Amino acid sequence: MPLAFRTALRSILPERFRRTHPVVPVVRLSGPIGAVSPLRQGLSLGACAPALERAFTMKEIAAVALVINSPGGSAAQSHLIHRRIRALAADAKVPVIAFVEDVAASGGYMIACAADEIVADPSSLVGSIGVVSAGFGFQGLIERLGVERRVYTTGPAKAMLDPFRPENPADIARLRDIQADIQAMFTELVRSRRPRLSGDPDDLFSGAVWSGRQGLALGLVDALGDVRGTLRARFGEKVKTPLVEQVRGGLLARLLRRKEPGVEALAALEGAVALLEERAAWARFGL
């Protein structure tokens, strides 16, 4: 039924039959972005797309709210989620409001930039507009253990940044070129979505983070507040804010439901590894 017809029909109905409470679906986007461990996926397009689709296709919505709490992660997944939100918003023709909890940093901030408005708590952390790659070098360890590393490739760059071999300056230069390209894309995206940015660009795009209150002054966020207070002030005390849950369950969840032998030990190991990975991601921001 076309929206114009529904509006006209509602106008002639008795008041008790009219639906007058605005609806703003809420989607939570939490955790590191990308793979957390081999068996556990973090925040990804595949994980959050169904919830986003449900939120944007609900009937007669006034807006969609995103509650973001992420230290970042995969640049590709961050960009894919950003693009999907923008596409859904364009199709539904509704505004998107992002609410930052503890942190929306790096890829988390890229996702927040998909919103038409960003609201943060004064003590939230926002920004970290930069690219990072990290790893370990084990060549000294395997030498002490008397282990010989043997790698056979069909191209000189195929084993780039092998952690068991000494660093190659050519590999580092190639990595920095990739990082510079991703950084340029990230910077352009933020500039296009945040036209009121102020401050020194060399500082804004240095990978630094700011509190929500500092981010407001820099144009990284639009307002300070929280989901409940902001939506009630914007859409009225009777605004409906249904939470659209993500359906979580990858390989490990399916195995646990089947109660396969040995799965409990696998789950414990997987959980410990994932916890360490997530802890390291959050620890970069003192959380």
N, C-alpha and C positions, 0 to 999 in steps of 0.2 A: 504494500500500500504506500503510495508516494507520501513524502513528508508533508507537503502542502495540504493534501487531502486529509491526513490524520489531524493536522492542526485545525483545519476548518471544522472537522467533525467534533473534535474535542471542545471547540468554542461553543457549540450548541447543546452539549451535554450538561445535565445538572452538575453542580460543583462537586457533589460527593462522588461522582463517577470519573472525574478528571484526575489524571496523574500529574500532579504539580510539583513533585519533588525531583529536582535535578539529580542525575546519576553521573558519577565520576568513578569509573573502574580504577582500581589500584593494582599495579603490577610491581612486585618486589624483584629487583635485580641485584643479587648479593653474591659475594665471593670472588676469588681470583678468576680471571678470564682465560679460557682455554683449558688444556689438559692439566689436571692436578697430579694424576698418577696414571700408570698404564691402564688401570681398571676403572678409574673414576674421572669423569669429566667435570670441569668447573663450569663457569658461566659461558655458554656458547649459543650461537644462533639456533642450532638444533634443539637445545634445551629450553630456550625461552620463546621461540617462535610460536608454538601453540598457545601459550598464555597471552602473548601480544595479539595474536589473531583474534582470540576470544574477546579480549578487552575492547579492541577497536571495532568489532562487529556487533557489540551489544546494542540494543535498540535505544534510540533517543538519548544518547549520551551527550553531556555538555562538554566534556574534556576527558583526557586520560592522564592519570597520575603515575609517574614512575618513581619508586623509592629505591635509591641507588646507594649501595654500600660495597665498594670494590676498590682494592688497591691497584687494579690494572692487570695486565697479563698480555695475552696474544694481541698483536696489532691487527691481524687479519680478522679475528673474531670480533674485536671491538668495532671495527669498521663495518663488518657485515651486519651487526646488531644495529648500529647507528643508521645504516641505510634502510634496513627493514622498518624501523620506527618511522623514519621520514616518509617512506612509501605508504605505510598504513595510515599515517596522519593525513596525507594528501588525499587518499581514497575516501577516508571517513569525513574529511573536512572539519576536523575538530582540533582545538589546541592541545598541546602536550605540556605538562608541567612536571619537571624533575625535582625531587626532594632528596637532598644529600643527608645521609646519616653521619656515620663516623668519618667516612672518606670517599671521595670520588676523585681518584688520582689516575693519571696516565690514561689507560684504556677506559677506566671508569669515568673519567672526565669526558673522554671522547663520546661515550654513550650519553652522558648528561647533556652534551651539546646538541643531541638530536631533539631536545625539548625546545619549545618556544620560550620557556621561562625556567630559570634554575633558582630554587629556593634552598638555602642551607641554614643549618644551625650556626650560631656565632662561633662555636668551637669545632665545627666540621673542618676537615682538611680537603682542599681542592687544588687542582692544578697538576703539577708534575708533567708538564707538556714536554716530553722528551722521549728518547728511545734508549733502552739499556739492554745489553747482552752480558751474561755472566756465565762462568764455568770454572773448572778446576784443571790444573795441570798435574799429571801423575807420572811424568817421565822419570823424575828422580826416584820415585818410589819403586817402580818396576825394575830400575837399574839395581837398586839395593837388594831387591828380591831375586835378582838373577833371571828376570823374565825378559825375553826378546820379543819385541813387537814386530809382527809381520803383516803388512797391508799391501794388497795388490789392486790397482785401479786401472781403468782405461782412460783416465784423464788426470792431469796434474792437480786439478782443483777438486777432485771427487772426495778426497779425504781431508778437506779443509778443516782446520781447527781441531784435529784429532787430539784429544786430551792426553794421550799417552806418548805424544811426540813433541819435540821442542816447537815453540811458536815459529811460524814462518811469516816474515814481514809482508809478503805478498798476500797471505791469507788475511792478515789484520787490515791491510789497505782495502781489500775487497769487502770485508765486513763493514768497515767505516763508510764505504760508498753506499752499501745497502741501508745502513742506519741513516745516512744523510738524506736518501731518497724518501724513506718513511717519515723522517722528521719534517721534511718539506711538505708532504701530504698532510700530516697532522697539523702543522702550523697554518696551512691554507684553510683547512676545515674549521679550525677554531676562529680564525679571522672572519670567515664567511658567516658563521653562526653567531658570533659575538661581536657585532659591529661597534659596541660601545667600550671596547677595551681601552684602557689608559695605562700609562706607565712605560717604562723602558722595554722595548721589545726584546732586547738581549737578556733582560731579567725574566720577562714573562715566559719566554720560550727556552729557558735554561734548564728546565726539569725541576725547578724549585716548587715547593708547595706553600700554601698560605692558609690561614684560618678563614672561616666563613666571613668573618667581619672584614678581614683584609681583602678577601676576594670580592666583596661588595664594592669596596672603594676602587678596585682595579677593573671592575666590569666583568669579572669571571663569573659572578652570580648576580641575580637581579634583586633578591630580597632575602631577609632573614626570617626564619619561622619554621613551622613544622606542618605535617600533612593535615592533621585535624583542624588546627586553628586557621590555616591558610584557606583550606577548602570551604570551611564554614563562613569565613569572612567574605570569600569570593562568591559562593553559590547559595548561601543561606544556611540557617541552623538545621534545616531538614534535609540537607544534601545526603544522598545515598552513596556510600563508598564501598562497593563490594570488592573484596580481595580476590583477584584472579590468580589462583595458585599454579605454579609450575608442576608438571608431572615429572617426577624424578625417578629414574630407574634404568640403569645401564646393565651391562653384563653381570656385574657383581650382584646387583639387586635381584636379577632374575635367578641367579644361582642360589642366592639365599632363600628365595621363596620356594625353590625346589628342594632345599635342604640336602644338597649333594654332600657326600662324605668329604671331609677335609676342607669344606668351604669356610667353616667358622675360623679356622686358623688362617686361611687366606684373607678373610675379611679383617682379622685383627692386624695382620701385617700390612695390608693395603691401607687400613685406617691410620696406622702409625706413620707410614710414609706420607700419606696425604696431609696429616696433621703437621708434620715437620715442614712440608712444602708451603702450606698455607700460613703457618706461623712465620716463616721467613719472609713471605710477601707482606704480611701485616706489620712485621717488626720494622720495616723500612720507614714506617710513619709513626713509630713509637707506640703502636697499638698491640 
